[in-house]
Amino acid sequence: MKERLILDVGMHKGQDTAYYLGKGYHVVAIDADGALIARARKVFSEYVNNGQLTLVNCAVSEHDGEVEFHISKNTGFSSLRRPLSDRHGLFKETVKVQSRTLPGLMREYGVPFYCKIDIEGHDEICLRTLEGLDSLPQYISVETECIGESETLSEEQALGTLNQLHKLGYRRFKLVDQSTSRVLDPRVQFYRNTALGNIVGVIRKNSFLMGIIRRNLLGVVERVKKTNGEIPSSKQGYKFPFGSTGPFGDDLQGEWLDYEKARQTLLFHRRDYFAVKSSPVGFWCDWHAGL
């Protein structure tokens, strides 16, 4: 394992890549959208040129080869699964892209200290490809679930990513609400009985508000430019833009949970969310796991 390496699988607009670079990590940032790769090449040119950042234009799936990638007008929805790219009726086009497996990327670039996976509906599939590897990232994060607007998940299906992480050998877990980067407490309701949780619910159900937030908070590029390319770390007051995965590993607040407690925590907060929210795609959380 390479202690100073991070794989950013699903780079998107580089919101997290910027943070990792600012902390001095070498980053391999991967995205299937060629336009986002081209954008990152300009925005992070200093880091590309000095070798701290490697950009890889490919999808990540269970096999190598050519696949169909469905691009949304909201690039955060783009996915290998068409229903996900068409959330809110925002599907734009389907293109052919090259796909690689995560083990193949790790063989080429090294097993990272941390691997962020955010690839809209393929996170669990990506995890399955890691079975049988001799070495795994010390820390890893994935979305708990990601579905289309007409789809639903049973509770057992919603536990799929956690179960797969446990199967791989991860034994410490934190559940993070992605709208706020809040580590969810296993004992305290968040979505139903807190003002912050209610605000999160309103925002998620209102596409207009979501658009305003994205325009105002996805300003990482501008902040980098204003500091002459110097990206502040979290201890220096780094503000994660909306849509970021956020801090990782021991930089996350809250307690690490064992598998059984993590399982109970997901069900507790998921039931809490759906008791008051109607959107099937609104429960937007990440699992962070450590060996």
Secondary structure, 3 states (H helix, E strand, C coil): CEEEEEEEECCCCCHHHHHHHHCCCEEEEEECCHHHHHHHHHHCHHHHHCCCEEEEECEECCCCEEEEEEEECCHHHCECCHHHHCHHHCEEEEEEEEEECHHHHHHHHCCEEEEEECCCCCHHHHHHCCCCCCCCCCEEEEECCCCCCCCCCCHHHHCHHHHHHHHHCCCEEEEEECCCCEECCCCCCCCCCCHHHHHHHHHHHCHHHHHHHHHHHCCHHHHHHHCCCCCCCHHHCCCCCCCCCCCCHHHCCCCCECHHHHHHHHHHHHHHHHHHCCCCCCCCEEEEEEC
